[in-house]
């Protein structure tokens, strides 16, 4: 990539629509645009919107709304023009072709955002948040990406980095006075500082499990005995007929999966084969897959038909499940037709799972809507999702935090073993470098190229 080029790309998805936006950015953005206009825009004030007719050698291309942003007051920090034309692929392609003939080149994936980073408009973590916002499919993913874009996560990282830099400078100052045996950096204070920072780094690192689930979607497995109503509930939660519902036991032989959005959460909902003694090889494989899904799930929703199995059988099922996962939520189904005593069932569930038992009728829409609200609340409560919580959602950030944590541990071990200042400084520098890699206080073209190549063209 040459940052001195003027680049152009479509900034809205391909295909027909009411409008399409073409973005131009670079040192000759205004000149390239003026070349297609009878009334030039380059002398107008920044952030001005103008209605203009665009022409190429074959005549008028379109009448479009043009917004100009004079650097550094633009997304990229450069002179930028955004042209809103009618959303015809023919018009967009013809406009871009005309701009290319007048000195632009086609932008590479993520190049606009990379320029924003290189020009100091965003740090690297904020730049990556732009891609996360575009990809967000539910409220929590959007909220976390928005926090990162606003700089909350970067602020936390920079604060930790600055504290380490301060002590590093003191230790390196000691090295300049090595022959005088002076200590500018108290080892006791350094131990306290590093211990405190490592605690915060580890908390951020460990939050990635939650952050990745927030970003990708939690897995919720429907499990239970045959004919418990799992497929009915699966269809009711999705509000469409995805799974075959039958009175014949063992109808579901393999897992059926779909995406469920509830209360700002994205769930991978999986309907599985009924758990029982299998009667054939295919059913055995289906049940084996059920247990595999349970072991890998974010949570398992165990459904049983109340009155059909005894409290003792319920206890047996739960004990088997709890040996495979620690997040079991129990639902008693067909409550509309049950006339017996519910207390023995409730007692079993609360004793084994330490949670209340939910009661529904899978064919009753209001009952299922109530269950979705309870599910959303329990996910948020059980997983500790807080509105003001900083959660790491990026694997690259998690790896950098892991590297930082390891270096901080080396420092603590080194202080206990009276490690010399030059070696402590080495590990401090490595820890600082790991934090710097998150926000982009680095100069590594390979890392930057890998990050921005994953962006969509036009961003």
Secondary structure, 3 states (H helix, E strand, C coil): CCCCCCEEEECCCCCCEEEEEEEEECCCHHHHHHCCCCCCCCCCCCCEEEEEEEEECCEEEEEEEEEEECCCCCCCCCCEEEEEEEECHHHHHHHHHHHHHCCCEECCCCHHHHHHHHCCCCCHHHHHHHHHHHHCCCHHHHHHHHHHHCCHHHHHHHHHHHHHHHHHHHHHHHHHCHHHCCCCCCHHHHHHHHHHHHHHHHHHHHCHHHHHHHHHCEEEEEEECCCCCHHHHHHHHHCCCCCCCCCCCCCCCCCEEEEEEECCEEEEEEECCCCCCCCCHHHHHHHHHHHHHHHHCCEEEEEEEECCECHHHHHHHHHHHHCCCCCEEEEEECHHHCCCCCHHHHHHHHHHHCCCCEECCCCCHHHHHHHHHHHHHHHHHHCCCCCCCCCCCCHHHHHHHHHHHHHHHHHHHHHHCCCCHHHHHHHHHHHHHHHHHHHCCCCCHHHHHHHHCCCCCCC
